[in-house]
């Protein structure tokens, strides 16, 4: 449900790096690592401060953040 909402929002605002970032986290959390990491890479390329935020996000806020960090570091 949540990923569908992010996809719909991204269609309405295709240039939003913020939607790309949070949607990517959501995809990873839902088990779609490949698509989620792809979105995270795009968000960070478009707006590098997202990488710093990713480092600061606690597990309670973004359960998939550690998995995303590990995948980005590979």
N, C-alpha and C positions, 0 to 999 in steps of 0.2 A: 504494500500500500504506500509506504513512505517513498520508496524509490519511484513509483509511478507518479507521485506528486512532484518530486524533484525533476523528473523527466518532462512533465507537463510545464513546470515553471521554466525550465531551461529552453523549451521551445518558444515560450513567450519572451524570454530575455536571453537570447543565445550568446551574447557577449559577456555575461555575468560570471566573472571568475569566482565570486562568492558562492553562487549556486553550484558551480563545478566542484569547488572544494568540499562543501558540506554534502553534496550528492555523492561525491567519490567516497567520502567516509562512510556514508550510509550503504553504498554498494558493497564495500569491503565487509562491513558489519553483517550484511545479509548473505555473505558468502561468495560474492562475485569479485574476487580479488583482481583478476585481469582488467575488467572494466573500471573498477574503482581506482586502481593504481593509475590507469591511463588518465582518468579525470583529474586525479591529484597532481600528476605531472603537468598537465595543461594548466591547472589553476596556479601552481607554483611558478611555472614559466611566465604566465601572464602577470603574476603579482608575487614576486619572491618573498614578501613578508609572511605569506601563508606557511612557509616552511618553519619559520620561527614560532608561529602560533601552534603548529602541529607538535613541536617539541614541548610546548607548555601545557597542552591539554591533558587534564587528569582523566583517568580511566572512567570516573563517574560521569564525565561530560561526553567523552568520545571513546567508548570501549574498543574501537578498532584502531585507535591512534598508534599504539605500539606496533601493531602488525603492519600498518602503513609505513611507519618510520623504518622498520626492518626491511621491507620490500624496496623502499626508495634507496636505501643504503647499499643494496646489492649491486 
